[in-house]
């Protein structure tokens, strides 16, 4: 398994996690509990856990290239919801 993670600073993390899970729920399996959301893609699982500081994001899957590809997908979607904020910074790092 390959896991990549990032922490994104934003005071609106919970809102973005809920919006993103709702957005993807039409095509993917999603779960939301409070400010924590899980999205199951065909080849990886993304977990987003927000607090007052930001969003902790992990993406885990068998195929490292697929996991890497999802970093851009997740970031672009969060950025769409955060359009009123300054550009968000994603500090992706491998955990394996």
Rosetta constraint file for C-alpha pairs under 8 A:
AtomPair CA 1 CA 60 HARMONIC 6.71 0.50
AtomPair CA 1 CA 61 HARMONIC 5.52 0.50
AtomPair CA 1 CA 62 HARMONIC 4.64 0.50
AtomPair CA 1 CA 63 HARMONIC 7.40 0.50
AtomPair CA 1 CA 64 HARMONIC 7.85 0.50
AtomPair CA 1 CA 96 HARMONIC 7.81 0.50
AtomPair CA 2 CA 60 HARMONIC 5.56 0.50
AtomPair CA 2 CA 61 HARMONIC 5.50 0.50
AtomPair CA 2 CA 62 HARMONIC 5.97 0.50
AtomPair CA 2 CA 63 HARMONIC 6.94 0.50
AtomPair CA 2 CA 64 HARMONIC 5.59 0.50
AtomPair CA 2 CA 67 HARMONIC 7.23 0.50
AtomPair CA 2 CA 94 HARMONIC 7.64 0.50
AtomPair CA 2 CA 95 HARMONIC 7.40 0.50
AtomPair CA 2 CA 96 HARMONIC 5.96 0.50
AtomPair CA 3 CA 58 HARMONIC 6.67 0.50
AtomPair CA 3 CA 59 HARMONIC 5.53 0.50
AtomPair CA 3 CA 60 HARMONIC 4.32 0.50
AtomPair CA 3 CA 61 HARMONIC 6.69 0.50
AtomPair CA 3 CA 64 HARMONIC 7.95 0.50
AtomPair CA 3 CA 67 HARMONIC 7.34 0.50
AtomPair CA 3 CA 94 HARMONIC 5.93 0.50
AtomPair CA 3 CA 95 HARMONIC 5.44 0.50
AtomPair CA 3 CA 96 HARMONIC 6.18 0.50
AtomPair CA 4 CA 58 HARMONIC 5.71 0.50
AtomPair CA 4 CA 59 HARMONIC 5.42 0.50
AtomPair CA 4 CA 60 HARMONIC 6.66 0.50
AtomPair CA 4 CA 67 HARMONIC 7.30 0.50
AtomPair CA 4 CA 68 HARMONIC 7.54 0.50
AtomPair CA 4 CA 92 HARMONIC 6.37 0.50
AtomPair CA 4 CA 93 HARMONIC 5.48 0.50
AtomPair CA 4 CA 94 HARMONIC 4.31 0.50
AtomPair CA 4 CA 95 HARMONIC 5.72 0.50
AtomPair CA 4 CA 96 HARMONIC 7.96 0.50
AtomPair CA 5 CA 56 HARMONIC 7.35 0.50
AtomPair CA 5 CA 57 HARMONIC 5.43 0.50
AtomPair CA 5 CA 58 HARMONIC 4.29 0.50
AtomPair CA 5 CA 59 HARMONIC 6.37 0.50
AtomPair CA 5 CA 91 HARMONIC 7.79 0.50
AtomPair CA 5 CA 92 HARMONIC 5.33 0.50
AtomPair CA 5 CA 93 HARMONIC 5.48 0.50
AtomPair CA 5 CA 94 HARMONIC 6.43 0.50
AtomPair CA 5 CA 95 HARMONIC 7.10 0.50
AtomPair CA 6 CA 56 HARMONIC 5.95 0.50
AtomPair CA 6 CA 57 HARMONIC 5.24 0.50
AtomPair CA 6 CA 58 HARMONIC 6.64 0.50
AtomPair CA 6 CA 90 HARMONIC 5.80 0.50
AtomPair CA 6 CA 91 HARMONIC 5.02 0.50
AtomPair CA 6 CA 92 HARMONIC 4.48 0.50
AtomPair CA 6 CA 93 HARMONIC 6.46 0.50
AtomPair CA 7 CA 54 HARMONIC 6.85 0.50
AtomPair CA 7 CA 55 HARMONIC 5.58 0.50
AtomPair CA 7 CA 56 HARMONIC 4.47 0.50
AtomPair CA 7 CA 57 HARMONIC 6.14 0.50
AtomPair CA 7 CA 90 HARMONIC 6.35 0.50
AtomPair CA 7 CA 91 HARMONIC 6.30 0.50
AtomPair CA 7 CA 92 HARMONIC 7.69 0.50
AtomPair CA 8 CA 54 HARMONIC 5.35 0.50
AtomPair CA 8 CA 55 HARMONIC 5.14 0.50
AtomPair CA 8 CA 56 HARMONIC 6.55 0.50
AtomPair CA 8 CA 57 HARMONIC 7.89 0.50
AtomPair CA 8 CA 88 HARMONIC 6.65 0.50
AtomPair CA 8 CA 89 HARMONIC 5.94 0.50
AtomPair CA 8 CA 90 HARMONIC 5.46 0.50
AtomPair CA 8 CA 91 HARMONIC 7.33 0.50
AtomPair CA 9 CA 13 HARMONIC 7.96 0.50
AtomPair CA 9 CA 53 HARMONIC 5.78 0.50
AtomPair CA 9 CA 54 HARMONIC 4.19 0.50
AtomPair CA 9 CA 55 HARMONIC 6.57 0.50
AtomPair CA 9 CA 88 HARMONIC 7.01 0.50
AtomPair CA 9 CA 89 HARMONIC 7.22 0.50
AtomPair CA 10 CA 52 HARMONIC 7.69 0.50
AtomPair CA 10 CA 53 HARMONIC 5.99 0.50
AtomPair CA 10 CA 54 HARMONIC 4.43 0.50
AtomPair CA 10 CA 55 HARMONIC 7.17 0.50
AtomPair CA 10 CA 88 HARMONIC 7.54 0.50
AtomPair CA 11 CA 51 HARMONIC 7.87 0.50
AtomPair CA 11 CA 52 HARMONIC 5.48 0.50
AtomPair CA 11 CA 53 HARMONIC 5.68 0.50
AtomPair CA 11 CA 54 HARMONIC 5.84 0.50
AtomPair CA 12 CA 16 HARMONIC 6.41 0.50
AtomPair CA 12 CA 52 HARMONIC 7.47 0.50
AtomPair CA 12 CA 54 HARMONIC 7.06 0.50
AtomPair CA 13 CA 17 HARMONIC 6.13 0.50
AtomPair CA 13 CA 35 HARMONIC 7.61 0.50
AtomPair CA 13 CA 50 HARMONIC 5.07 0.50
AtomPair CA 13 CA 51 HARMONIC 6.55 0.50
AtomPair CA 13 CA 52 HARMONIC 7.30 0.50
AtomPair CA 13 CA 53 HARMONIC 7.75 0.50
AtomPair CA 13 CA 54 HARMONIC 5.09 0.50
AtomPair CA 13 CA 55 HARMONIC 5.33 0.50
AtomPair CA 14 CA 18 HARMONIC 6.26 0.50
AtomPair CA 14 CA 34 HARMONIC 7.58 0.50
AtomPair CA 14 CA 35 HARMONIC 4.48 0.50
AtomPair CA 14 CA 36 HARMONIC 7.33 0.50
AtomPair CA 14 CA 49 HARMONIC 7.71 0.50
AtomPair CA 14 CA 50 HARMONIC 5.08 0.50
AtomPair CA 14 CA 51 HARMONIC 6.65 0.50
AtomPair CA 14 CA 55 HARMONIC 7.60 0.50
AtomPair CA 15 CA 19 HARMONIC 6.17 0.50
AtomPair CA 15 CA 35 HARMONIC 7.44 0.50
AtomPair CA 16 CA 20 HARMONIC 5.93 0.50
AtomPair CA 16 CA 78 HARMONIC 6.46 0.50
AtomPair CA 16 CA 81 HARMONIC 6.32 0.50
AtomPair CA 16 CA 82 HARMONIC 7.41 0.50
AtomPair CA 17 CA 21 HARMONIC 6.15 0.50
AtomPair CA 17 CA 35 HARMONIC 6.50 0.50
AtomPair CA 17 CA 36 HARMONIC 6.84 0.50
AtomPair CA 17 CA 37 HARMONIC 6.08 0.50
AtomPair CA 17 CA 48 HARMONIC 6.57 0.50
AtomPair CA 17 CA 49 HARMONIC 7.64 0.50
AtomPair CA 17 CA 50 HARMONIC 7.20 0.50
AtomPair CA 17 CA 78 HARMONIC 7.98 0.50
AtomPair CA 18 CA 22 HARMONIC 6.16 0.50
AtomPair CA 18 CA 32 HARMONIC 6.72 0.50
AtomPair CA 18 CA 35 HARMONIC 6.83 0.50
AtomPair CA 18 CA 36 HARMONIC 7.84 0.50
AtomPair CA 18 CA 37 HARMONIC 6.90 0.50
AtomPair CA 19 CA 23 HARMONIC 6.05 0.50
AtomPair CA 19 CA 81 HARMONIC 7.65 0.50
AtomPair CA 20 CA 24 HARMONIC 6.17 0.50
AtomPair CA 20 CA 77 HARMONIC 7.16 0.50
AtomPair CA 20 CA 78 HARMONIC 6.96 0.50
AtomPair CA 21 CA 25 HARMONIC 5.85 0.50
AtomPair CA 21 CA 30 HARMONIC 5.92 0.50
AtomPair CA 21 CA 31 HARMONIC 7.14 0.50
AtomPair CA 21 CA 32 HARMONIC 6.92 0.50
AtomPair CA 21 CA 37 HARMONIC 6.46 0.50
AtomPair CA 21 CA 38 HARMONIC 7.38 0.50
AtomPair CA 21 CA 39 HARMONIC 6.76 0.50
AtomPair CA 22 CA 26 HARMONIC 7.51 0.50
AtomPair CA 22 CA 30 HARMONIC 7.79 0.50
AtomPair CA 24 CA 28 HARMONIC 5.68 0.50
AtomPair CA 24 CA 29 HARMONIC 7.79 0.50
AtomPair CA 24 CA 30 HARMONIC 7.16 0.50
AtomPair CA 24 CA 39 HARMONIC 7.63 0.50
AtomPair CA 25 CA 29 HARMONIC 5.94 0.50
AtomPair CA 25 CA 30 HARMONIC 5.52 0.50
AtomPair CA 28 CA 39 HARMONIC 6.89 0.50
AtomPair CA 28 CA 40 HARMONIC 6.30 0.50
AtomPair CA 28 CA 41 HARMONIC 6.40 0.50
AtomPair CA 29 CA 39 HARMONIC 5.97 0.50
AtomPair CA 29 CA 40 HARMONIC 5.34 0.50
AtomPair CA 29 CA 41 HARMONIC 7.49 0.50
AtomPair CA 30 CA 37 HARMONIC 7.15 0.50
AtomPair CA 30 CA 38 HARMONIC 5.49 0.50
AtomPair CA 30 CA 39 HARMONIC 4.52 0.50
AtomPair CA 30 CA 40 HARMONIC 6.30 0.50
AtomPair CA 31 CA 37 HARMONIC 5.53 0.50
AtomPair CA 31 CA 38 HARMONIC 5.13 0.50
AtomPair CA 31 CA 39 HARMONIC 6.70 0.50
AtomPair CA 32 CA 36 HARMONIC 5.77 0.50
AtomPair CA 32 CA 37 HARMONIC 4.38 0.50
AtomPair CA 32 CA 38 HARMONIC 6.55 0.50
AtomPair CA 33 CA 37 HARMONIC 6.42 0.50
AtomPair CA 35 CA 49 HARMONIC 6.06 0.50
AtomPair CA 35 CA 50 HARMONIC 5.32 0.50
AtomPair CA 35 CA 51 HARMONIC 7.14 0.50
AtomPair CA 36 CA 47 HARMONIC 7.40 0.50
AtomPair CA 36 CA 48 HARMONIC 5.62 0.50
AtomPair CA 36 CA 49 HARMONIC 4.33 0.50
AtomPair CA 36 CA 50 HARMONIC 6.17 0.50
AtomPair CA 37 CA 47 HARMONIC 5.83 0.50
AtomPair CA 37 CA 48 HARMONIC 5.18 0.50
AtomPair CA 37 CA 49 HARMONIC 6.47 0.50
AtomPair CA 38 CA 45 HARMONIC 7.06 0.50
AtomPair CA 38 CA 46 HARMONIC 5.64 0.50
AtomPair CA 38 CA 47 HARMONIC 4.49 0.50
AtomPair CA 38 CA 48 HARMONIC 6.35 0.50
AtomPair CA 39 CA 45 HARMONIC 5.81 0.50
AtomPair CA 39 CA 46 HARMONIC 5.16 0.50
AtomPair CA 39 CA 47 HARMONIC 6.55 0.50
AtomPair CA 40 CA 44 HARMONIC 6.28 0.50
AtomPair CA 40 CA 45 HARMONIC 4.54 0.50
AtomPair CA 40 CA 46 HARMONIC 6.42 0.50
AtomPair CA 41 CA 45 HARMONIC 5.79 0.50
AtomPair CA 41 CA 46 HARMONIC 7.68 0.50
AtomPair CA 43 CA 61 HARMONIC 6.02 0.50
AtomPair CA 43 CA 62 HARMONIC 7.16 0.50
AtomPair CA 43 CA 63 HARMONIC 7.34 0.50
AtomPair CA 43 CA 66 HARMONIC 6.90 0.50
AtomPair CA 43 CA 67 HARMONIC 7.82 0.50
AtomPair CA 44 CA 59 HARMONIC 6.59 0.50
AtomPair CA 44 CA 60 HARMONIC 5.37 0.50
AtomPair CA 44 CA 61 HARMONIC 4.17 0.50
AtomPair CA 44 CA 62 HARMONIC 7.20 0.50
AtomPair CA 44 CA 66 HARMONIC 7.54 0.50
AtomPair CA 44 CA 67 HARMONIC 6.46 0.50
AtomPair CA 45 CA 59 HARMONIC 5.61 0.50
AtomPair CA 45 CA 60 HARMONIC 5.35 0.50
AtomPair CA 45 CA 61 HARMONIC 6.46 0.50
AtomPair CA 46 CA 57 HARMONIC 7.01 0.50
AtomPair CA 46 CA 58 HARMONIC 5.61 0.50
AtomPair CA 46 CA 59 HARMONIC 4.36 0.50
AtomPair CA 46 CA 60 HARMONIC 6.54 0.50
AtomPair CA 47 CA 57 HARMONIC 5.69 0.50
AtomPair CA 47 CA 58 HARMONIC 5.28 0.50
AtomPair CA 47 CA 59 HARMONIC 6.50 0.50
AtomPair CA 48 CA 55 HARMONIC 6.27 0.50
AtomPair CA 48 CA 56 HARMONIC 5.63 0.50
AtomPair CA 48 CA 57 HARMONIC 4.50 0.50
AtomPair CA 48 CA 58 HARMONIC 6.63 0.50
AtomPair CA 49 CA 55 HARMONIC 5.50 0.50
AtomPair CA 49 CA 56 HARMONIC 5.16 0.50
AtomPair CA 49 CA 57 HARMONIC 6.55 0.50
AtomPair CA 50 CA 54 HARMONIC 5.54 0.50
AtomPair CA 50 CA 55 HARMONIC 4.18 0.50
AtomPair CA 50 CA 56 HARMONIC 6.19 0.50
AtomPair CA 51 CA 55 HARMONIC 6.53 0.50
AtomPair CA 59 CA 67 HARMONIC 6.30 0.50
AtomPair CA 59 CA 70 HARMONIC 7.61 0.50
AtomPair CA 59 CA 71 HARMONIC 7.67 0.50
AtomPair CA 60 CA 67 HARMONIC 6.46 0.50
AtomPair CA 61 CA 66 HARMONIC 7.52 0.50
AtomPair CA 61 CA 67 HARMONIC 5.96 0.50
AtomPair CA 62 CA 67 HARMONIC 7.95 0.50
AtomPair CA 63 CA 67 HARMONIC 6.32 0.50
AtomPair CA 64 CA 68 HARMONIC 6.11 0.50
AtomPair CA 65 CA 69 HARMONIC 6.13 0.50
AtomPair CA 66 CA 70 HARMONIC 6.38 0.50
AtomPair CA 67 CA 71 HARMONIC 6.87 0.50
AtomPair CA 68 CA 72 HARMONIC 7.69 0.50
AtomPair CA 69 CA 73 HARMONIC 6.94 0.50
AtomPair CA 70 CA 74 HARMONIC 5.98 0.50
AtomPair CA 71 CA 75 HARMONIC 6.07 0.50
AtomPair CA 71 CA 92 HARMONIC 7.82 0.50
AtomPair CA 72 CA 76 HARMONIC 5.93 0.50
AtomPair CA 73 CA 77 HARMONIC 6.30 0.50
AtomPair CA 74 CA 78 HARMONIC 6.26 0.50
AtomPair CA 75 CA 79 HARMONIC 6.01 0.50
AtomPair CA 75 CA 90 HARMONIC 7.42 0.50
AtomPair CA 76 CA 80 HARMONIC 6.33 0.50
AtomPair CA 77 CA 81 HARMONIC 6.81 0.50
AtomPair CA 78 CA 82 HARMONIC 6.21 0.50
AtomPair CA 79 CA 83 HARMONIC 6.02 0.50
AtomPair CA 79 CA 87 HARMONIC 7.61 0.50
AtomPair CA 79 CA 88 HARMONIC 7.02 0.50
AtomPair CA 82 CA 88 HARMONIC 7.99 0.50
AtomPair CA 83 CA 87 HARMONIC 7.97 0.50
